[in-house]
Amino acid sequence: MPPAVDPAQLHLRALEEADLTAAAALAARAFGVDIGDPALAESWRARVAHPLTTDPGGCFIAEREGLLIGVAEAIRRERLWCLSLLTVDPGIQSAGAGRALLQRALTYGADADTGLIISSSDPRALRLYAGAGFSLRPTFEASGPIDRTSLPRADPRVREGGAADLEALAAISRETRGAPHTSELEFALRSGCRLVRLADRGFAVARPGRGVWLLVARDEAAAAPLLWAALEIVADTERPAVRWISVEQAWAVQIVLRAGLQLAPYGALCVRGAPGSLCPFLPSAPFA
Ligand SMILES: CC(C)(COP(=O)(O)OP(=O)(O)OC[C@H]1O[C@@H](n2cnc3c(N)ncnc32)[C@H](O)[C@@H]1OP(=O)(O)O)[C@@H](O)C(=O)NCCC(=O)NCCS
Protein backbone atom coordinates (compact mmCIF):
# COMPACT_ATOMS: atom_id res chain seq x y z
CA MET A 1 0.00 0.00 0.00
CA PRO A 2 1.41 3.47 -0.83
CA PRO A 3 1.74 5.86 2.12
CA ALA A 4 -1.43 7.84 2.77
CA VAL A 5 -1.63 11.06 0.78
CA ASP A 6 -0.94 13.96 3.11
CA PRO A 7 -4.28 15.83 3.10
CA ALA A 8 -2.31 19.09 2.92
CA GLN A 9 -0.87 17.94 -0.42
CA LEU A 10 -4.15 16.68 -1.85
CA HIS A 11 -5.85 19.39 -3.85
CA LEU A 12 -9.42 18.86 -5.06
CA ARG A 13 -10.82 21.17 -7.70
CA ALA A 14 -13.50 21.28 -10.40
CA LEU A 15 -12.85 19.24 -13.53
CA GLU A 16 -12.42 21.54 -16.52
CA GLU A 17 -12.60 21.04 -20.27
CA ALA A 18 -8.80 21.32 -20.49
CA ASP A 19 -8.43 18.32 -18.13
CA LEU A 20 -10.60 15.98 -20.17
CA THR A 21 -7.97 14.14 -22.20
CA ALA A 22 -5.79 13.47 -19.14
CA ALA A 23 -8.81 12.57 -17.01
CA ALA A 24 -10.03 10.05 -19.60
CA ALA A 25 -6.55 8.52 -19.88
CA LEU A 26 -6.35 8.19 -16.10
CA ALA A 27 -9.80 6.58 -15.92
CA ALA A 28 -8.88 4.06 -18.62
CA ARG A 29 -5.62 3.23 -16.82
CA ALA A 30 -7.46 2.71 -13.56
CA PHE A 31 -9.76 0.20 -15.27
CA GLY A 32 -6.81 -1.49 -17.00
CA VAL A 33 -7.98 -0.46 -20.48
CA ASP A 34 -5.44 0.33 -23.20
CA ILE A 35 -6.66 3.37 -25.13
CA GLY A 36 -3.80 3.37 -27.64
CA ASP A 37 -6.40 3.15 -30.42
CA PRO A 38 -7.41 6.78 -31.16
CA ALA A 39 -11.09 5.86 -31.68
CA LEU A 40 -11.20 4.21 -28.26
CA ALA A 41 -9.38 7.16 -26.68
CA GLU A 42 -12.00 9.48 -28.19
CA SER A 43 -14.87 7.36 -26.86
CA TRP A 44 -13.41 7.47 -23.32
CA ARG A 45 -12.98 11.23 -23.64
CA ALA A 46 -16.60 11.60 -24.79
CA ARG A 47 -17.79 9.44 -21.90
CA VAL A 48 -15.92 11.57 -19.32
CA ALA A 49 -17.03 14.77 -21.10
CA HIS A 50 -20.76 13.97 -20.89
CA PRO A 51 -21.20 14.59 -17.13
CA LEU A 52 -19.07 17.72 -17.43
CA THR A 53 -21.56 19.04 -19.99
CA THR A 54 -24.68 18.18 -18.01
CA ASP A 55 -23.38 18.54 -14.43
CA PRO A 56 -20.26 20.73 -14.31
CA GLY A 57 -20.81 21.21 -10.57
CA GLY A 58 -20.57 17.45 -9.97
CA CYS A 59 -17.20 16.81 -11.61
CA PHE A 60 -13.93 16.96 -9.66
CA ILE A 61 -10.29 16.05 -9.95
CA ALA A 62 -7.66 15.39 -7.32
CA GLU A 63 -4.13 16.68 -7.79
CA ARG A 64 -0.92 16.19 -5.89
CA GLU A 65 2.04 18.46 -6.57
CA GLY A 66 0.21 19.71 -9.64
CA LEU A 67 -0.28 16.21 -11.08
CA LEU A 68 -3.68 14.70 -11.78
CA ILE A 69 -4.20 11.65 -9.55
CA GLY A 70 -7.95 11.03 -9.54
CA VAL A 71 -11.31 11.89 -11.09
CA ALA A 72 -14.89 11.79 -9.77
CA GLU A 73 -18.08 12.66 -11.61
CA ALA A 74 -21.60 12.76 -10.19
CA ILE A 75 -24.78 13.55 -12.08
CA ARG A 76 -28.15 14.68 -10.79
CA ARG A 77 -31.40 13.80 -12.55
CA GLU A 78 -34.50 15.12 -10.76
CA ARG A 79 -34.52 13.34 -7.35
CA LEU A 80 -31.73 10.91 -8.29
CA TRP A 81 -28.00 11.31 -7.62
CA CYS A 82 -25.73 9.01 -9.55
CA LEU A 83 -21.98 8.46 -9.38
CA SER A 84 -20.77 8.32 -12.95
CA LEU A 85 -17.03 7.89 -12.37
CA LEU A 86 -14.58 7.38 -9.51
CA THR A 87 -11.01 6.51 -10.41
CA VAL A 88 -7.59 7.01 -8.90
CA ASP A 89 -4.31 6.61 -10.77
CA PRO A 90 -3.07 3.02 -10.20
CA GLY A 91 0.27 4.29 -8.85
CA ILE A 92 -1.42 6.04 -5.95
CA GLN A 93 -4.44 3.92 -5.12
CA SER A 94 -5.20 2.91 -1.52
CA ALA A 95 -3.76 6.17 -0.21
CA GLY A 96 -7.00 8.03 0.53
CA ALA A 97 -7.63 9.98 -2.70
CA GLY A 98 -10.69 7.89 -3.64
CA ARG A 99 -12.35 8.55 -0.30
CA ALA A 100 -11.70 12.31 -0.59
CA LEU A 101 -13.08 12.42 -4.14
CA LEU A 102 -16.22 10.47 -3.23
CA GLN A 103 -16.89 12.74 -0.26
CA ARG A 104 -16.66 15.76 -2.54
CA ALA A 105 -18.88 14.17 -5.19
CA LEU A 106 -21.50 13.39 -2.54
CA THR A 107 -21.77 17.10 -1.71
CA TYR A 108 -23.13 17.68 -5.21
CA GLY A 109 -26.89 17.23 -5.19
CA ALA A 110 -26.72 16.25 -1.53
CA ASP A 111 -30.43 16.95 -1.20
CA ALA A 112 -31.32 14.18 -3.70
CA ASP A 113 -33.20 11.57 -1.71
CA THR A 114 -32.16 8.65 -3.91
CA GLY A 115 -28.86 7.48 -5.34
CA LEU A 116 -27.37 4.84 -7.62
CA ILE A 117 -23.81 3.69 -8.21
CA ILE A 118 -22.73 0.93 -10.57
CA SER A 119 -19.69 -0.45 -8.82
CA SER A 120 -16.78 -2.47 -10.07
CA SER A 121 -15.65 -5.40 -7.93
CA ASP A 122 -12.82 -3.31 -6.48
CA PRO A 123 -13.04 -3.93 -2.70
CA ARG A 124 -12.07 -0.30 -2.05
CA ALA A 125 -15.00 0.93 -4.11
CA LEU A 126 -17.44 -1.45 -2.39
CA ARG A 127 -16.17 -0.33 1.00
CA LEU A 128 -16.55 3.33 0.13
CA TYR A 129 -20.10 2.96 -1.22
CA ALA A 130 -21.35 0.84 1.68
CA GLY A 131 -19.78 3.32 4.08
CA ALA A 132 -21.59 6.17 2.32
CA GLY A 133 -24.94 4.54 3.09
CA PHE A 134 -25.60 2.65 -0.13
CA SER A 135 -26.95 -0.90 0.01
CA LEU A 136 -24.94 -3.26 -2.17
CA ARG A 137 -26.77 -5.63 -4.51
CA PRO A 138 -24.28 -8.06 -6.06
CA THR A 139 -24.49 -8.34 -9.84
CA PHE A 140 -23.57 -10.81 -12.60
CA GLU A 141 -22.17 -10.33 -16.04
CA ALA A 142 -22.97 -12.61 -18.97
CA SER A 143 -20.36 -13.34 -21.61
CA GLY A 144 -19.44 -15.68 -24.40
CA PRO A 145 -20.67 -16.01 -27.96
CA ILE A 146 -24.38 -15.40 -28.37
CA ASP A 147 -26.01 -18.56 -29.74
CA ARG A 148 -27.75 -17.09 -32.77
CA THR A 149 -29.98 -20.12 -33.13
CA SER A 150 -31.52 -19.33 -29.72
CA LEU A 151 -32.80 -15.90 -30.81
CA PRO A 152 -36.59 -16.02 -31.12
CA ARG A 153 -38.36 -14.57 -34.13
CA ALA A 154 -38.37 -10.75 -33.84
CA ASP A 155 -41.36 -9.49 -31.85
CA PRO A 156 -43.26 -7.12 -34.16
CA ARG A 157 -44.17 -4.90 -31.22
CA VAL A 158 -40.50 -4.00 -30.75
CA ARG A 159 -39.47 -1.22 -33.09
CA GLU A 160 -36.35 0.80 -33.60
CA GLY A 161 -36.46 4.24 -31.98
CA GLY A 162 -34.50 7.46 -32.24
CA ALA A 163 -34.20 10.98 -30.92
CA ALA A 164 -37.92 11.64 -31.47
CA ASP A 165 -38.80 8.91 -28.93
CA LEU A 166 -36.78 10.15 -25.99
CA GLU A 167 -39.30 12.42 -24.29
CA ALA A 168 -41.90 9.64 -24.35
CA LEU A 169 -39.47 7.24 -22.67
CA ALA A 170 -38.79 9.58 -19.75
CA ALA A 171 -41.82 8.35 -17.80
CA ILE A 172 -40.66 4.72 -17.99
CA SER A 173 -37.25 5.60 -16.53
CA ARG A 174 -38.84 7.82 -13.90
CA GLU A 175 -41.05 4.98 -12.74
CA THR A 176 -38.38 2.26 -12.82
CA ARG A 177 -35.19 4.04 -11.72
CA GLY A 178 -36.43 7.36 -10.34
CA ALA A 179 -35.49 9.81 -13.10
CA PRO A 180 -35.40 10.16 -16.90
CA HIS A 181 -32.49 8.97 -19.02
CA THR A 182 -33.11 11.58 -21.72
CA SER A 183 -29.69 13.23 -21.94
CA GLU A 184 -27.93 9.88 -21.49
CA LEU A 185 -29.98 8.40 -24.35
CA GLU A 186 -28.95 11.34 -26.54
CA PHE A 187 -25.34 10.58 -25.62
CA ALA A 188 -25.79 6.87 -26.40
CA LEU A 189 -27.37 7.54 -29.80
CA ARG A 190 -24.51 9.94 -30.65
CA SER A 191 -22.03 7.23 -29.62
CA GLY A 192 -23.24 4.58 -32.04
CA CYS A 193 -25.81 2.79 -29.88
CA ARG A 194 -29.20 1.70 -31.19
CA LEU A 195 -32.49 2.10 -29.34
CA VAL A 196 -35.46 -0.27 -29.44
CA ARG A 197 -38.81 0.44 -27.85
CA LEU A 198 -41.92 -1.57 -27.03
CA ALA A 199 -44.78 0.96 -27.00
CA ASP A 200 -44.84 2.76 -23.64
CA ARG A 201 -43.76 -0.33 -21.72
CA GLY A 202 -40.01 -0.30 -22.09
CA PHE A 203 -36.90 0.31 -24.14
CA ALA A 204 -33.40 -1.05 -24.56
CA VAL A 205 -30.17 0.42 -25.87
CA ALA A 206 -27.40 -1.73 -27.32
CA ARG A 207 -24.12 -1.09 -29.02
CA PRO A 208 -23.37 -3.33 -32.01
CA GLY A 209 -20.31 -5.46 -31.30
CA ARG A 210 -20.11 -4.20 -27.69
CA GLY A 211 -23.04 -5.03 -25.43
CA VAL A 212 -26.41 -4.14 -23.99
CA TRP A 213 -26.06 -0.59 -22.65
CA LEU A 214 -29.36 -0.05 -20.86
CA LEU A 215 -32.77 -1.66 -20.51
CA VAL A 216 -35.71 -0.18 -18.63
CA ALA A 217 -39.22 -1.63 -18.65
CA ARG A 218 -42.49 -1.56 -16.77
CA ASP A 219 -43.00 -5.32 -16.83
CA GLU A 220 -41.13 -8.50 -17.62
CA ALA A 221 -43.40 -9.33 -20.55
CA ALA A 222 -42.03 -6.22 -22.28
CA ALA A 223 -38.48 -6.57 -20.98
CA ALA A 224 -37.98 -10.06 -22.44
CA PRO A 225 -38.51 -9.24 -26.14
CA LEU A 226 -36.52 -6.03 -25.65
CA LEU A 227 -33.55 -7.96 -24.29
CA TRP A 228 -33.73 -10.44 -27.16
CA ALA A 229 -33.81 -7.53 -29.63
CA ALA A 230 -30.85 -5.93 -27.86
CA LEU A 231 -28.86 -9.18 -28.07
CA GLU A 232 -29.64 -9.33 -31.78
CA ILE A 233 -28.17 -5.82 -32.14
CA VAL A 234 -25.06 -6.72 -30.15
CA ALA A 235 -24.47 -9.77 -32.38
CA ASP A 236 -20.80 -10.69 -31.90
CA THR A 237 -18.80 -9.31 -29.01
CA GLU A 238 -15.75 -10.39 -27.09
CA ARG A 239 -16.89 -8.38 -24.08
CA PRO A 240 -19.63 -9.41 -21.65
CA ALA A 241 -22.81 -8.83 -23.67
CA VAL A 242 -24.91 -8.06 -20.58
CA ARG A 243 -23.60 -6.67 -17.30
CA TRP A 244 -24.83 -5.58 -13.90
CA ILE A 245 -27.61 -8.14 -13.74
CA SER A 246 -28.83 -7.74 -10.17
CA VAL A 247 -30.57 -10.38 -8.10
CA GLU A 248 -34.03 -9.00 -8.98
CA GLN A 249 -33.54 -9.66 -12.70
CA ALA A 250 -34.39 -13.40 -12.78
CA TRP A 251 -36.16 -12.73 -16.10
CA ALA A 252 -32.84 -11.59 -17.62
CA VAL A 253 -30.89 -14.51 -16.14
CA GLN A 254 -33.23 -16.92 -17.96
CA ILE A 255 -32.73 -15.12 -21.26
CA VAL A 256 -28.93 -14.80 -21.17
CA LEU A 257 -28.63 -18.49 -20.28
CA ARG A 258 -30.93 -19.43 -23.15
CA ALA A 259 -28.75 -17.28 -25.41
CA GLY A 260 -25.78 -19.47 -24.47
CA LEU A 261 -23.98 -16.87 -22.35
CA GLN A 262 -22.12 -17.70 -19.16
CA LEU A 263 -22.77 -15.92 -15.89
CA ALA A 264 -20.05 -14.76 -13.53
CA PRO A 265 -20.32 -12.49 -10.50
CA TYR A 266 -19.00 -8.99 -11.12
CA GLY A 267 -19.62 -5.71 -9.32
CA ALA A 268 -22.66 -4.38 -7.52
CA LEU A 269 -25.65 -2.14 -7.99
CA CYS A 270 -25.44 0.28 -5.06
CA VAL A 271 -28.69 1.90 -4.02
CA ARG A 272 -29.61 4.72 -1.66
CA GLY A 273 -33.26 5.35 -0.82
CA ALA A 274 -36.00 4.11 -3.13
CA PRO A 275 -35.35 5.32 -6.69
CA GLY A 276 -38.02 3.06 -8.22
CA SER A 277 -38.79 -0.60 -8.75
CA LEU A 278 -35.31 -1.12 -10.31
CA CYS A 279 -36.87 -4.06 -12.15
CA PRO A 280 -36.92 -4.84 -15.01
CA PHE A 281 -33.69 -2.84 -15.19
CA LEU A 282 -30.24 -3.40 -16.64
CA PRO A 283 -28.43 -0.18 -15.80
CA SER A 284 -26.04 1.81 -17.93
CA ALA A 285 -22.66 1.48 -16.23
CA PRO A 286 -21.61 5.11 -16.58
CA PHE A 287 -24.97 6.77 -16.01
CA ALA A 288 -27.09 4.06 -14.25
C1 LIG B 1 -11.86 2.34 -6.17
C2 LIG B 1 -10.89 3.51 -6.09
C3 LIG B 1 -11.51 4.74 -6.74
C4 LIG B 1 -10.64 3.82 -4.60
O1 LIG B 1 -9.75 4.89 -4.49
P1 LIG B 1 -8.41 4.73 -3.58
O2 LIG B 1 -7.77 6.03 -3.48
O3 LIG B 1 -7.62 3.61 -4.16
O4 LIG B 1 -9.05 4.23 -2.21
P2 LIG B 1 -8.86 4.85 -0.75
O5 LIG B 1 -7.41 4.85 -0.40
O6 LIG B 1 -9.61 6.11 -0.64
O7 LIG B 1 -9.53 3.69 0.11
C5 LIG B 1 -10.92 3.48 0.14
C6 LIG B 1 -11.23 2.53 1.26
O8 LIG B 1 -10.72 1.23 0.95
C7 LIG B 1 -9.83 0.79 1.97
N1 LIG B 1 -8.74 0.06 1.31
C8 LIG B 1 -7.58 0.55 0.87
N2 LIG B 1 -6.89 -0.43 0.25
C9 LIG B 1 -7.63 -1.55 0.32
C10 LIG B 1 -7.46 -2.86 -0.15
N3 LIG B 1 -6.38 -3.24 -0.83
N4 LIG B 1 -8.47 -3.75 0.07
C11 LIG B 1 -9.58 -3.38 0.73
N5 LIG B 1 -9.80 -2.13 1.20
C12 LIG B 1 -8.84 -1.22 0.98
C13 LIG B 1 -9.35 2.01 2.65
O9 LIG B 1 -8.94 1.75 3.98
C14 LIG B 1 -10.54 2.93 2.56
O10 LIG B 1 -11.48 2.68 3.58
P3 LIG B 1 -11.51 3.62 4.91
O11 LIG B 1 -11.46 5.02 4.41
O12 LIG B 1 -12.80 3.24 5.54
O13 LIG B 1 -10.30 3.23 5.68
C15 LIG B 1 -9.55 3.18 -6.79
O14 LIG B 1 -8.87 2.15 -6.09
C16 LIG B 1 -9.68 2.83 -8.26
O15 LIG B 1 -9.55 3.69 -9.11
N6 LIG B 1 -9.90 1.53 -8.57
C17 LIG B 1 -9.96 1.06 -9.97
C18 LIG B 1 -11.15 1.63 -10.70
C19 LIG B 1 -12.45 1.28 -10.02
O16 LIG B 1 -12.80 0.14 -9.85
N7 LIG B 1 -13.19 2.34 -9.64
C20 LIG B 1 -14.47 2.20 -8.98
C21 LIG B 1 -15.49 2.21 -10.03
S1 LIG B 1 -17.10 2.01 -9.40
The ligand as a MOL file (V3000), in Angstrom:
LIG
                    3D

  0  0  0     0  0            999 V3000
M  V30 BEGIN CTAB
M  V30 COUNTS 48 50 0 0 0
M  V30 BEGIN ATOM
M  V30 1 C -11.8550 2.3390 -6.1680 0
M  V30 2 C -10.8890 3.5120 -6.0920 0
M  V30 3 C -11.5100 4.7410 -6.7380 0
M  V30 4 C -10.6440 3.8160 -4.5980 0
M  V30 5 O -9.7540 4.8900 -4.4870 0
M  V30 6 P -8.4100 4.7250 -3.5810 0
M  V30 7 O -7.7740 6.0290 -3.4770 0
M  V30 8 O -7.6180 3.6050 -4.1570 0
M  V30 9 O -9.0540 4.2250 -2.2130 0
M  V30 10 P -8.8620 4.8460 -0.7470 0
M  V30 11 O -7.4070 4.8550 -0.4040 0
M  V30 12 O -9.6080 6.1140 -0.6350 0
M  V30 13 O -9.5320 3.6880 0.1150 0
M  V30 14 C -10.9170 3.4770 0.1410 0
M  V30 15 C -11.2290 2.5280 1.2590 0
M  V30 16 O -10.7190 1.2290 0.9460 0
M  V30 17 C -9.8260 0.7880 1.9720 0
M  V30 18 N -8.7450 0.0600 1.3140 0
M  V30 19 C -7.5790 0.5480 0.8700 0
M  V30 20 N -6.8850 -0.4260 0.2480 0
M  V30 21 C -7.6350 -1.5470 0.3170 0
M  V30 22 C -7.4620 -2.8560 -0.1520 0
M  V30 23 N -6.3760 -3.2360 -0.8330 0
M  V30 24 N -8.4670 -3.7510 0.0660 0
M  V30 25 C -9.5810 -3.3820 0.7280 0
M  V30 26 N -9.8030 -2.1310 1.1990 0
M  V30 27 C -8.8410 -1.2230 0.9790 0
M  V30 28 C -9.3500 2.0150 2.6530 0
M  V30 29 O -8.9420 1.7470 3.9790 0
M  V30 30 C -10.5420 2.9340 2.5580 0
M  V30 31 O -11.4790 2.6760 3.5830 0
M  V30 32 P -11.5130 3.6160 4.9080 0
M  V30 33 O -11.4600 5.0160 4.4050 0
M  V30 34 O -12.8040 3.2430 5.5360 0
M  V30 35 O -10.3020 3.2320 5.6840 0
M  V30 36 C -9.5460 3.1820 -6.7860 0
M  V30 37 O -8.8660 2.1490 -6.0890 0
M  V30 38 C -9.6800 2.8250 -8.2570 0
M  V30 39 O -9.5520 3.6870 -9.1140 0
M  V30 40 N -9.9010 1.5260 -8.5650 0
M  V30 41 C -9.9630 1.0580 -9.9690 0
M  V30 42 C -11.1520 1.6300 -10.7040 0
M  V30 43 C -12.4470 1.2840 -10.0160 0
M  V30 44 O -12.8010 0.1370 -9.8510 0
M  V30 45 N -13.1860 2.3380 -9.6390 0
M  V30 46 C -14.4700 2.1950 -8.9850 0
M  V30 47 C -15.4860 2.2070 -10.0290 0
M  V30 48 S -17.0990 2.0090 -9.3970 0
M  V30 END ATOM
M  V30 BEGIN BOND
M  V30 1 1 1 2
M  V30 2 1 2 3
M  V30 3 1 2 4
M  V30 4 1 2 36
M  V30 5 1 4 5
M  V30 6 1 5 6
M  V30 7 2 6 7
M  V30 8 1 6 8
M  V30 9 1 6 9
M  V30 10 1 9 10
M  V30 11 2 10 11
M  V30 12 1 10 12
M  V30 13 1 10 13
M  V30 14 1 13 14
M  V30 15 1 14 15
M  V30 16 1 15 16
M  V30 17 1 15 30
M  V30 18 1 16 17
M  V30 19 1 17 18
M  V30 20 1 17 28
M  V30 21 1 18 19
M  V30 22 1 18 27
M  V30 23 2 19 20
M  V30 24 1 20 21
M  V30 25 1 21 22
M  V30 26 2 21 27
M  V30 27 1 22 23
M  V30 28 2 22 24
M  V30 29 1 24 25
M  V30 30 2 25 26
M  V30 31 1 26 27
M  V30 32 1 28 29
M  V30 33 1 28 30
M  V30 34 1 30 31
M  V30 35 1 31 32
M  V30 36 2 32 33
M  V30 37 1 32 34
M  V30 38 1 32 35
M  V30 39 1 36 37
M  V30 40 1 36 38
M  V30 41 2 38 39
M  V30 42 1 38 40
M  V30 43 1 40 41
M  V30 44 1 41 42
M  V30 45 1 42 43
M  V30 46 2 43 44
M  V30 47 1 43 45
M  V30 48 1 45 46
M  V30 49 1 46 47
M  V30 50 1 47 48
M  V30 END BOND
M  V30 END CTAB
M  END
